[in-house]
Amino acid sequence: MIGGFVPEERANAFDRRLYTPMSSKVEQAPVLSQVEKFKSEIVELRRHIHKHPELSFDEANTGKLVADRMRKLGYDVRPGVGGTGVVAEIGDASSGRTVALRADMDALPITEENPNEYCSSNTGVMHACGHDAHTACALGAAMLLAQDPPKNGRVRFLFQPAEEMVNDDGKSGATLMIEQGCMHDVDAVFALHCDPKTSVGKIKVKDGAMLAACDTFEISIRGIPTHGAYPQYGIDAVILAAQAVQAIQTVISRRKSALEPAVLTFGGIKSTTYRPNIVAEEVQLIGTSRYFENEIGELIFEELKKALSVVEAMGGSFEIKRTKDNPAVTNDPQINNVVRSVASRILGKENVIESNYEMGAEDFSFMSQVVPGAFFFLGTKIEESPRAIHTPQFDIDENALPLGSALLAECARQYLGG
């Protein structure tokens, strides 16, 4: 166990809850009766992946597990796409269209603090965003489709590395896989994401922009170093950075319309020296902006540079590097209607929630720029103890896993026409 003490009875109750049978209401859907046969296998796959997390661009073992499973199910498999990604197909494209189902595989540099037996065994690395669940849901969908392969088209699974990071060229796993042909001949693409705020048995959908575009900023602020006892002989980069951070707060609140959603957050600040008696020469800042309209992204960047001019006014200098990470995730209404139709049939129309946009970002946006796509949120909330993503305590209610598998498989079938 990593983290604080957890009473044994709480840990046992936690595991019992995860194996609670699905309600009789949702079991009325035929596909859920079918996926129930695979539930324990899907859960065990998720737990194995969760226990052995791998960071972005290092998902070699996860990719091998996926490729081996897909081969055993009878899929045509191409490993090593975009690094450690896996492309697997079933069906016949000559008799219809090709639909893609995408799942990301990478973990985060976070130390897990959960009491589960499947807690991360890789210290400092954790599946804190649910990519283990996404991969397990996709594998479950592959099991369902392998039972009765599509006869009027082809299903292509895209197991993607590196959603959470970009490489030195500024490319994430989605872009790398696209460059190596994963979207060739694809007509539509679907993906899901865990939502720890939404109850199991519900999904959230939205036409148009659903998740924000994302930029990353790296800023270097330079002054003149000197001895801490004689600050008058230098220019303190820490003071410059403090003034800059204050000025930057006006970019969102005063330099753009309040009707345009956007966020500008700086998540890190550090001095290149960390001594009590040295006036720092350089301070580095790292942050992110989120927005939906490209012109707002450009406005934020220009206003950010203006706000940083306070550094020059105080005798310092700055450099800023902008990386455009992801465009906004934009859902095609027609493809999204497939999700609505399938989810209404499986979960009940009342459990299909029309969502607002969210300020999170996802590189699925690159795939849905190539072909029409639909990205939806799968409810995974642990009702008695909700867990936020990107935290050491993140976890899901595993009863959501077979639902995700069924939804993905049926979206593919319905899109292909049967």
VOLUMLUM-936425 format. One record per residue: x negated, y, z of N, C-alpha, C in turn. Coordinates in steps of 0.2 Angstrom, whole numbers. Each point is the difference from the previous one (the first is absolute). Layout:
<pts>
X; Y; Z; X; Y; Z; X; Y; Z
...
</pts>
This chain:
<pts>
-4; -6; 0; 4; 6; 0; -4; 6; 0
1; 5; -4; -3; 6; 0; 4; 6; 3
-2; 4; 4; 4; 5; 3; 1; -2; 8
5; 4; 2; 2; -1; 7; 4; -6; 2
1; -2; 6; 3; -6; 3; 7; 0; -2
3; -5; -3; 7; -1; -1; 2; -6; 4
5; 0; 4; 3; -6; 3; 1; -5; -4
-1; -7; 2; 2; -6; -4; 7; 0; -2
5; 2; 4; 7; -1; -2; 1; 5; -5
-3; 6; -1; 1; 4; -5; -2; -2; -7
-6; -3; 1; -3; -3; -7; 4; -6; -2
2; -4; 4; 4; -6; -2; 7; 3; -3
3; 5; 3; 6; 2; -2; -1; 3; -7
-6; 3; -1; -1; 3; -6; 0; -5; -6
-3; -6; 1; -1; -5; -5; 7; -3; -1
4; -1; 5; 7; -3; 0; 4; 5; -5
0; 6; 1; 4; 5; -4; -2; -1; -7
-6; -1; -2; -2; 0; -7; 3; -6; -4
2; -5; 4; 3; -6; -3; 7; 0; 0
3; 5; 2; 8; 1; 1; 3; -2; -7
4; -5; -1; 3; -1; -6; 4; 6; -3
0; 0; -7; 4; 6; -3; 7; -1; 1
4; 6; 0; 7; -1; 2; 4; -3; -5
6; -3; 2; 4; -4; -4; 3; 5; -6
0; 6; 1; 3; 5; -5; -5; 0; -6
-6; 1; 1; -5; 0; -6; -1; -7; -3
1; -5; 4; -1; -7; -2; 5; -2; -6
5; 4; 0; 6; -2; -5; -3; 1; -7
-5; 4; -1; -3; 1; -7; -4; -6; -2
1; -3; -5; -3; -6; -2; -8; 0; 0
-3; 6; -2; -7; 0; -1; -3; 0; 7
4; 3; 5; -3; 0; 7; 0; -7; 3
5; -4; -2; 0; -7; 2; -6; -4; -3
-2; 2; -6; -6; -3; -4; -6; 2; 4
-1; 7; 1; -6; 2; 3; -1; -2; 7
6; -2; 4; -1; -2; 7; -4; -7; 0
0; -4; -5; -5; -5; -1; -7; 1; 1
-2; 6; -3; -7; 2; 0; -2; 5; 6
5; 2; 4; -1; 5; 5; -6; -1; 4
-1; -7; 3; -5; -1; 4; -7; 1; -3
0; -2; -7; -6; 0; -4; -2; 8; -1
5; 4; -2; -1; 7; -1; -3; 3; 6
3; -2; 6; -2; 3; 6; -7; -2; 2
-2; -6; -1; -7; -2; 1; -5; 3; -4
2; 1; -7; -4; 3; -4; -1; 8; 2
5; 3; 2; -1; 7; 3; -4; 0; 6
1; -5; 4; -4; 0; 6; -8; -2; -1
-1; -4; -5; -7; -2; -2; -3; 7; -3
3; 3; -4; -3; 6; -3; -1; 5; 5
5; 1; 5; 0; 5; 5; -6; -1; 5
-2; -7; 1; -5; -2; 5; -7; 1; -4
0; 0; -6; -6; 1; -4; 0; 6; -5
1; 6; 3; 0; 6; -5; -6; 2; -3
0; 3; -6; -6; 2; -4; 2; 7; -2
-6; 4; 0; 1; 7; -2; 0; 1; -7
2; 6; -2; 1; 1; -8; -7; -2; -3
1; -3; -6; -5; -2; -5; -4; -6; 3
2; -3; 6; -3; -5; 3; 5; -6; 1
5; 0; -4; 5; -5; 2; -1; -7; -4
-6; -2; 0; -2; -6; -3; 4; -7; 2
0; -1; 7; 3; -6; 3; 8; 1; -1
3; 6; 0; 7; 0; -1; 1; -1; -7
-4; 3; -4; 2; -1; -8; -1; -8; -1
-5; -3; 3; -1; -7; -2; 6; -4; 3
3; 1; 6; 6; -3; 3; 5; 1; -5
2; 6; -2; 5; 1; -5; -1; -4; -6
-6; 1; -3; -1; -4; -7; 2; -7; 1
-3; -3; 5; 1; -7; 1; 7; -2; 1
4; 4; 4; 7; -2; 1; 4; 1; -7
-2; 5; -3; 4; 1; -7; -1; -5; -5
-7; -3; 0; -1; -5; -4; 4; -7; 2
0; -1; 6; 4; -6; 3; 7; 1; -2
3; 6; -1; 7; 1; -1; 1; -1; -8
-5; 0; -4; 0; -1; -7; 0; 6; -4
-3; 6; 3; -1; 6; -4; -6; 0; -3
0; 4; -6; -7; 1; -3; -3; 6; 4
-6; -1; 2; -3; 4; 4; -7; 3; -2
0; 7; 0; -7; 3; -1; -2; 4; 6
-5; -3; 3; -3; 4; 6; -5; 5; -2
-2; 4; 5; -6; 5; -1; 2; 6; -5
7; 2; 0; 2; 5; -3; 0; 7; 4
-4; 5; -2; -1; 6; 4; -4; -2; 6
-4; -5; 0; -5; -2; 5; 3; -6; 3
4; 0; 5; 3; -6; 3; 7; -1; -1
3; 4; -5; 7; -1; -1; 1; -7; -4
7; -2; 0; 2; -6; -3; 6; 2; -4
0; -3; -6; 6; 1; -5; 2; -7; -1
7; -2; 1; 3; -6; -1; 6; 0; -3
1; -4; -5; 6; 0; -4; 4; -7; -1
6; 1; -1; 5; -6; -1; 5; 2; -5
2; -4; -4; 5; 1; -5; -3; 1; -7
4; 3; -5; -1; 0; -7; 1; 7; -3
-5; 4; -1; 2; 7; -2; 3; 0; -7
-2; -5; -4; 3; 0; -7; 7; 0; 0
4; -2; 5; 7; -1; 0; 3; 6; 4
-3; 5; 2; 3; 5; 4; -5; 5; 2
1; 4; 5; -4; 5; 3; -4; -2; 5
-5; 4; 2; -5; -2; 6; 1; 5; 6
2; -3; 6; 0; 4; 5; -5; -1; 5
-3; 5; 4; -5; -1; 4; 2; 1; 7
-2; -4; 5; 1; 1; 7; -7; 1; 3
-1; 6; 4; -6; 2; 2; 0; 0; 8
-6; -3; 3; -1; 0; 7; -7; 2; 1
-2; 4; 5; -6; 2; 2; -3; -4; 6
-7; -1; 0; -3; -5; 4; -4; 3; 6
-2; 6; 0; -6; 2; 4; 3; 3; 7
-5; 0; 4; 1; 1; 7; -3; 7; 2
0; 2; 6; -3; 7; 2; -5; -1; 5
-4; 5; 1; -6; 0; 5; 3; 2; 7
4; -4; 3; 4; 1; 6; -1; -6; 5
-2; 1; 6; 0; -6; 5; 7; -2; 3
2; -6; -2; 7; -2; 2; 0; -1; 8
6; 2; 3; 2; 0; 7; 6; -4; 1
1; -5; -3; 6; -5; 0; -1; -6; 4
4; -3; 3; -1; -6; 4; 1; -7; -4
1; 1; -6; 2; -6; -4; -5; -5; -1
1; -6; -1; -5; -5; -2; -3; 1; -6
4; 4; -5; -3; 1; -6; -3; 7; -1
-1; 3; 6; -4; 7; 0; -6; -1; -4
-2; 6; -3; -6; 0; -4; -6; -3; 4
-4; -4; -4; -6; -3; 2; -6; 4; -2
1; 5; -4; -5; 4; -4; 0; 6; 4
-4; 1; 5; -1; 6; 4; 0; 6; -4
4; 5; 2; 0; 6; -3; 4; 1; -7
3; -6; -2; 4; 0; -6; 6; -3; 1
6; 3; -2; 6; -2; 1; 5; 1; -5
5; -4; -1; 6; 1; -5; 5; 5; 4
-1; 6; 0; 4; 5; 4; 5; 3; -5
0; -2; -6; 5; 3; -5; 4; -5; -3
0; -6; 2; 4; -5; -3; -1; -3; -6
-7; 1; -3; -1; -3; -6; -1; -8; 1
-1; -3; 6; 1; -7; 0; 7; -2; -1
5; 4; 3; 7; -2; -2; 1; 1; -7
-2; 5; -3; 1; 1; -7; -2; -6; -4
-6; -3; 1; -3; -5; -3; 4; -7; 1
2; -1; 6; 4; -6; 2; 7; 1; -3
3; 6; 0; 6; 0; -4; 0; -2; -7
-6; 3; -3; -1; -2; -8; -1; -7; -1
-4; -3; 5; -1; -8; -1; 6; -3; 1
5; 2; 5; 6; -3; 1; 5; 1; -7
-1; 5; -3; 4; 1; -6; -3; -4; -5
-6; -1; 0; -3; -5; -5; 2; -7; 1
1; -2; 6; 3; -7; 2; 7; 0; -3
4; 5; 1; 7; -1; -3; 0; 0; -7
-4; 4; -4; 0; 0; -7; -3; -6; -3
-5; -3; 4; -2; -6; -3; 5; -6; 0
5; 0; 5; 5; -5; 0; 4; 0; -6
1; 6; -3; 4; 0; -6; -3; 6; -5
-5; -2; -3; -4; 5; -4; 5; 4; -5
-2; 6; -1; 5; 4; -5; -1; -3; -7
6; 0; -3; 0; -3; -7; 0; 6; -5
2; 6; 2; 1; 5; -5; -5; 6; 2
-6; -1; 1; -5; 5; 2; -5; -2; 4
-4; 4; 2; -6; -2; 4; -1; 5; 7
-2; -3; 5; -1; 3; 6; -7; 0; 2
-3; 6; 1; -7; 1; 1; -1; 3; 7
-4; -4; 4; -1; 3; 7; -7; 3; 0
0; 6; 3; -6; 4; 1; -2; 1; 7
-5; -4; 2; -2; 0; 7; -6; 5; 0
1; 6; 3; -5; 5; -1; -4; 2; 6
-7; 1; -2; -4; 2; 5; 0; 8; 1
-3; 2; 6; -2; 7; 1; 6; 5; -2
6; -1; 4; 5; 6; -1; -2; 5; 5
-4; -1; 5; -1; 5; 6; -6; 4; -2
-4; -2; -5; -7; 4; -1; -1; 1; -7
-4; 4; -2; -3; 1; -7; -7; -1; 0
-3; -2; -5; -7; -2; -1; -4; 7; -1
-6; -1; -2; -5; 6; -1; 3; 4; -6
3; -3; -4; 3; 3; -6; 7; 3; 1
2; 0; 6; 7; 2; 2; 6; -4; -3
-2; -7; -1; 5; -4; -2; 2; -5; 5
7; -1; 1; 2; -5; 5; 2; -7; -4
2; -5; 3; 1; -6; -3; 5; 0; -5
5; 4; 0; 5; 0; -5; -3; 2; -7
-4; 6; 1; -3; 2; -7; -5; -5; -2
-4; -3; 4; -4; -5; -3; 3; -6; -3
6; -2; 3; 3; -6; -3; 3; 2; -7
3; 7; 0; 3; 2; -6; -5; 0; -6
-6; 3; 2; -6; 0; -5; -2; -7; -2
2; -5; 3; -2; -7; -2; 6; -3; -2
5; 3; -2; 6; -3; -4; 5; -3; 4
1; 2; 6; 5; -4; 4; 7; 3; -2
1; 6; -4; 7; 2; -2; 1; -1; -7
-5; -4; -3; 1; -1; -8; 7; -4; -1
4; 2; -4; 6; -3; -2; 5; 0; 6
-1; 3; 5; 5; 1; 6; 5; 5; -2
7; -2; 1; 5; 5; -1; 3; 3; 6
-1; -3; 6; 2; 4; 6; -4; -3; 6
0; 3; 5; -4; -2; 6; 4; 2; 7
0; -5; 4; 3; 1; 7; -5; -1; 5
1; 3; 6; -4; -1; 6; 4; 2; 6
-2; -3; 6; 3; 2; 6; -5; 2; 5
2; 3; 5; -4; 2; 6; 3; -1; 6
-3; -2; 5; 3; -1; 7; 2; 7; 3
5; 0; 3; 3; 6; 4; 1; -1; 7
-4; 1; 5; 1; -1; 7; 5; 4; 3
3; 5; -4; 5; 4; 3; 7; -2; -2
1; -5; -4; 6; -3; -3; 1; -7; 2
6; -1; 2; 2; -7; 3; -1; -5; -5
-1; -7; 2; 0; -5; -5; 7; -1; -3
0; -2; -6; 6; -1; -3; 2; 6; -4
-4; 6; 0; 2; 6; -4; -6; 2; -4
1; 3; -5; -5; 3; -4; 1; 7; -2
-5; 4; -2; 1; 7; -2; -2; 1; -7
4; 4; -4; -1; 1; -7; 1; 7; -1
-3; 3; -6; 1; 7; -2; -2; 0; -7
4; 4; -4; -2; 1; -7; -5; 6; 0
-4; 0; -5; -4; 6; -1; -6; -1; 5
-3; 6; 2; -6; 0; 4; 2; -2; 7
-3; -5; 2; 1; -3; 7; -6; 1; 5
-6; -1; -3; -6; 1; 4; -4; 6; -3
-4; 3; 4; -3; 6; -2; -7; -1; -4
-2; 5; -4; -7; 0; -3; -4; 1; 6
-7; -2; -1; -4; 1; 6; -7; 2; -3
-3; 5; 3; -7; 2; -1; -4; 0; 6
-6; -1; 0; -5; 0; 5; -5; 5; 0
-1; 4; 5; -5; 5; 0; -6; -1; 5
-6; 1; -3; -6; 0; 5; -3; 7; -1
-1; 3; 6; -2; 7; 0; -6; 0; 5
-5; 3; -3; -7; 1; 4; 0; 8; 1
-1; 2; 7; 0; 7; 2; -7; 1; 3
-4; 5; -3; -7; 0; 2; -1; 7; 3
-4; 0; 6; -2; 7; 3; -8; 0; 0
-2; 3; 5; -8; 0; 1; -1; -3; 7
-4; -5; 1; -1; -3; 6; -5; 4; 5
1; 0; 6; -5; 3; 5; 1; -3; 7
-4; 2; 4; 0; -3; 7; 7; 3; 3
3; -5; 4; 6; 2; 3; 0; 6; 5
-6; 1; 3; -1; 6; 5; 0; 6; -4
-1; 0; -7; -1; 6; -4; 4; 0; -6
7; 0; 1; 4; -1; -5; 0; 6; -5
-2; 6; 2; 0; 6; -4; -5; -1; -6
-4; -5; 0; -5; -1; -5; 2; -5; -5
6; -2; 1; 3; -5; -5; 7; 2; -2
3; -5; -4; 7; 1; -2; 3; -7; 2
5; 0; 5; 2; -6; 2; 5; -4; -4
-2; -6; -3; 5; -3; -5; 6; -3; 4
-1; -1; 6; 6; -2; 4; 5; 5; 1
-2; 6; 1; 5; 6; 0; 3; 1; -7
-4; 0; -5; 2; 1; -7; 6; -6; -1
-2; -6; 2; 5; -5; -2; 7; 1; 4
-1; 2; 7; 6; 2; 4; 4; 5; -4
-3; 5; -2; 4; 6; -3; 3; -3; -7
-4; -4; -3; 3; -3; -7; 6; -4; 2
0; -4; 5; 6; -5; 1; 6; 4; 2
-1; 6; 4; 5; 4; 1; 3; 3; -6
-4; 3; -4; 2; 3; -7; 4; -5; -4
-3; -6; 0; 3; -5; -5; 8; -2; 2
1; 1; 7; 7; -1; 2; 5; 4; -4
-2; 6; -3; 5; 4; -3; 2; -2; -7
-4; -5; -3; 1; -2; -7; 7; -2; -1
2; -5; 4; 6; -3; -1; 6; 4; 3
-1; 4; 6; 5; 4; 3; 1; 6; -4
-5; 3; -3; 1; 7; -3; -2; 1; -7
-3; -5; -3; -2; 1; -7; 4; -4; -5
5; -4; 2; 5; -3; -5; 7; 0; 2
4; -1; -4; 7; 0; 2; 2; -5; 5
4; 1; 5; 3; -5; 5; 4; -5; -4
2; 1; -6; 5; -5; -3; -4; -5; -3
-7; 1; -1; -4; -5; -3; -4; -4; 6
2; -7; 0; -4; -4; 5; -7; -1; -1
-4; 1; 5; -7; -1; 0; -3; 0; 7
-6; -3; 1; -3; -1; 6; -8; 1; -1
-3; 3; 4; -7; 1; 0; -3; -2; 7
-4; -5; 0; -2; -2; 7; -8; -2; 0
-3; 3; 5; -7; -2; 0; -1; -5; 6
-3; -6; -1; 0; -5; 4; -7; -1; 4
-5; 4; -3; -6; -1; 3; -5; 6; 0
-4; 1; 5; -4; 6; 0; -6; -2; 4
-6; 1; -3; -6; -2; 3; -6; 4; -1
-5; 1; 5; -6; 4; -1; -5; -4; -2
-5; 2; -4; -6; -4; -2; -5; -1; 5
1; 5; 5; -4; -1; 7; 5; 0; 5
-2; -4; 5; 5; -1; 6; -5; 1; 6
-2; 6; 2; -4; 2; 5; 3; 6; 4
-1; 0; 7; 3; 6; 3; -4; 6; -1
-6; 0; -2; -5; 6; -1; -2; 1; -7
4; -2; -5; -1; 2; -7; 6; 3; -3
0; 6; -3; 5; 3; -4; 0; -4; -6
6; -3; -2; 0; -5; -6; -1; 4; -6
-3; -3; -5; -1; 2; -6; 5; -2; -5
3; -6; 1; 5; -2; -5; 6; -4; 4
6; 1; -2; 6; -3; 2; 4; -3; -6
2; -6; 1; 4; -3; -6; 7; -2; 2
4; 2; -4; 7; -2; 1; 3; -4; -6
5; -5; 2; 3; -4; -5; 7; 0; 2
4; 1; -6; 7; 0; 1; 4; -2; -6
7; 1; 0; 4; -3; -6; 6; 5; -1
2; 1; -6; 6; 3; -2; 5; -4; -3
6; 1; 1; 5; -4; -3; 6; 4; -3
2; -2; -6; 5; 5; -3; 3; -4; -6
5; 2; -3; 4; -3; -5; -1; 3; -7
-1; 6; 0; -1; 4; -7; -7; 2; -1
-2; -1; -6; -7; 1; -1; -2; 7; 1
4; 5; -2; -2; 7; 1; 0; 2; 8
3; -4; 4; -1; 1; 7; -7; -3; 3
-2; -5; -3; -6; -3; 1; -6; 5; -2
1; 3; -6; -5; 5; -2; 0; 6; 5
6; 3; 2; 1; 5; 4; -3; -1; 7
1; -6; 2; -4; -1; 7; -7; 0; -1
-3; -3; -5; -7; 0; -1; -3; 8; -1
3; 4; -4; -2; 7; 0; 1; 4; 6
5; -1; 4; 1; 3; 6; -4; -2; 5
-2; -7; 0; -5; -2; 5; -7; 3; -1
-2; 1; -6; -6; 3; -2; 0; 8; 3
6; 3; -1; 1; 7; 2; -1; 0; 8
3; -5; 3; 0; 0; 8; -7; -1; 2
-4; -4; -4; -7; -1; 2; -4; 6; -1
2; 5; -3; -4; 6; -1; -2; 3; 6
4; -1; 6; -2; 3; 6; -7; -3; 2
-2; -5; -2; -7; -3; 2; -5; 5; -3
1; 2; -7; -4; 5; -3; 0; 6; 3
6; 3; 2; 0; 6; 4; -4; 0; 6
-1; -5; 3; -4; -1; 6; -7; -1; -1
-2; 0; -6; -7; -2; -1; -2; -7; -2
5; -4; 0; -2; -7; -2; 2; -2; -7
0; -6; -2; 1; -2; -7; 4; -7; 1
3; -2; -5; 4; -6; 0; 0; -4; -7
1; -6; 0; 1; -4; -6; 6; -4; 1
4; -1; -5; 6; -4; 0; 0; -5; -5
2; -7; 1; 0; -5; -5; 8; -2; 1
3; 0; -6; 7; -3; 0; 0; -6; -4
3; -5; 3; 1; -7; -4; 8; -1; -1
2; 0; -6; 7; -2; -1; 1; -7; 1
3; -2; 5; 1; -7; 2; 5; -4; -4
6; 2; 1; 6; -3; -3; 5; 6; -3
3; -1; -5; 6; 4; -2; 6; -3; 4
6; 4; 0; 6; -2; 4; 2; -7; -3
3; -4; 4; 4; -6; -2; 7; 2; -2
1; -1; -6; 7; 2; -3; 3; -6; -3
6; -1; 3; 4; -6; -2; 5; 1; -6
0; -4; -4; 4; 0; -6; 7; -2; 2
5; 4; -1; 7; -1; 2; 3; -7; -2
-1; -2; -7; 2; -6; -2; -3; -6; 3
-7; 0; 1; -3; -5; 3; 2; 0; 8
1; 6; 3; 2; 0; 7; 7; -3; 1
4; 0; -6; 7; -3; 1; 0; -7; 0
-6; -3; -3; -1; -7; 1; -1; -2; 7
-4; 4; 4; -1; -1; 7; 7; 1; 4
3; 5; -2; 7; 1; 4; 4; -6; -1
1; -2; -6; 5; -6; -2; -2; -6; 4
-7; -2; -1; -2; -6; 4; 1; 1; 7
-2; 5; 3; 0; 1; 7; 7; 0; 3
5; 3; -4; 7; 0; 2; 3; -7; 0
-3; -4; -5; 3; -7; 0; -3; -4; 6
-7; 1; 1; -3; -4; 5; 1; 2; 7
0; 7; 1; 0; 3; 7; 7; 3; 2
4; 2; -6; 6; 3; 1; -1; 8; -1
4; 3; -4; 0; 7; -2; -2; 4; 5
3; -1; 6; 0; 5; 6; -8; 0; 2
-4; -5; -1; -7; 0; 2; -5; 2; -5
3; 3; -5; -4; 4; -5; 0; 7; 1
-5; 3; 3; 0; 7; 2; -3; 4; -5
3; 6; -2; -2; 5; -4; -5; 4; 4
-6; 0; -2; -5; 3; 4; -2; 7; -2
-3; 4; 4; -3; 6; -1; -7; -1; -3
-3; 5; -3; -7; -1; -1; -5; 0; 6
-6; -3; 0; -4; 0; 5; -7; 2; -2
-4; 3; 5; -6; 3; -1; -6; -5; -1
1; -6; 1; -5; -5; -1; -2; -1; -7
-5; -3; -2; -2; -1; -7; -2; -7; -1
0; -2; -6; -1; -7; -3; -3; 0; -7
-5; -4; -1; -2; 0; -7; 4; -5; -4
5; -3; 2; 5; -3; -5; 2; 6; -5
0; 6; 2; 2; 5; -5; -4; 0; -7
-6; -3; 0; -4; 0; -6; 4; -6; -4
2; -5; 3; 4; -5; -4; 6; 2; -3
4; 4; 4; 6; 2; -2; 0; 6; -4
-6; 3; -2; -1; 5; -5; -1; -4; -7
-2; -6; 1; -2; -4; -7; 7; -3; -2
4; -2; 4; 7; -3; -2; 5; 2; 6
6; 0; -2; 5; 1; 5; 0; -4; 6
0; 2; 6; -1; -4; 6; 5; 2; 6
0; -4; 5; 4; 1; 6; -3; -2; 6
-1; 4; 5; -3; -1; 6; 5; 1; 5
0; -5; 5; 5; 0; 5; -2; -2; 7
3; 3; 5; -2; -2; 7; 4; -6; 3
-4; -4; 3; 3; -6; 3; 0; 1; 7
6; -1; 3; 0; 1; 8; -3; -5; 3
-5; 1; 5; -4; -4; 3; 0; 1; 8
4; 5; 2; 0; 2; 7; 1; -5; 5
-5; 0; 5; 1; -3; 6; 4; 4; 5
7; -2; 1; 5; 4; 3; -2; 2; 7
-3; -5; 4; -1; 2; 7; -7; 4; 1
-4; 0; -6; -6; 3; 1; -3; 2; -7
3; 5; -3; -2; 2; -7; -8; 2; 0
-3; -2; -5; -7; 1; -1; -2; 4; -6
-3; 6; 1; -2; 4; -6; -5; -2; -4
0; 1; -7; -6; -2; -4; -6; 4; 2
-6; -3; -2; -6; 3; 1; -2; 1; 7
3; -4; 5; -2; 0; 7; -2; -7; 2
-4; 0; 6; -2; -7; 2; 5; -4; 2
6; 2; 1; 6; -4; 3; 5; -2; -6
-2; 2; -6; 5; -2; -5; 1; -7; -1
7; -2; -1; 2; -7; -1; 7; 0; -4
2; -5; -2; 7; 0; -3; 4; -6; 3
6; 0; -1; 5; -5; 1; -1; -5; -6
-2; -6; 1; -2; -4; -6; 7; -3; -3
6; 1; 3; 6; -2; -3; 1; 4; -6
-4; 6; -1; 1; 3; -6; -4; -3; -6
-4; -4; 1; -5; -3; -5; 4; -4; -6
5; -5; 2; 4; -3; -5; 4; 4; -4
3; 6; 4; 4; 4; -4; -4; 4; -5
-6; 2; 1; -4; 3; -5; -2; -4; -5
-1; -7; 1; -1; -5; -5; 6; 0; -5
6; -1; 3; 6; -1; -4; 1; 6; -4
-1; 6; 3; 2; 6; -4; -5; 1; -6
-6; -1; 1; -5; 0; -6; 2; -5; -5
1; -6; 2; 1; -5; -5; 7; 1; -4
5; 3; 4; 6; 1; -4; 0; 6; -4
-4; 5; 2; -1; 6; -4; -3; -2; -7
-5; -5; 0; -3; -2; -6; 5; -4; -4
4; -4; 3; 5; -4; -4; 5; 4; -3
3; 5; 4; 5; 4; -3; -3; 5; -5
-6; 2; 1; -3; 5; -6; 0; -4; -6
-2; -7; 0; -1; -4; -6; 6; -2; -2
6; 1; 4; 6; -2; -3; 3; -7; 2
-2; -3; 6; 2; -6; 2; -4; -4; 5
</pts>
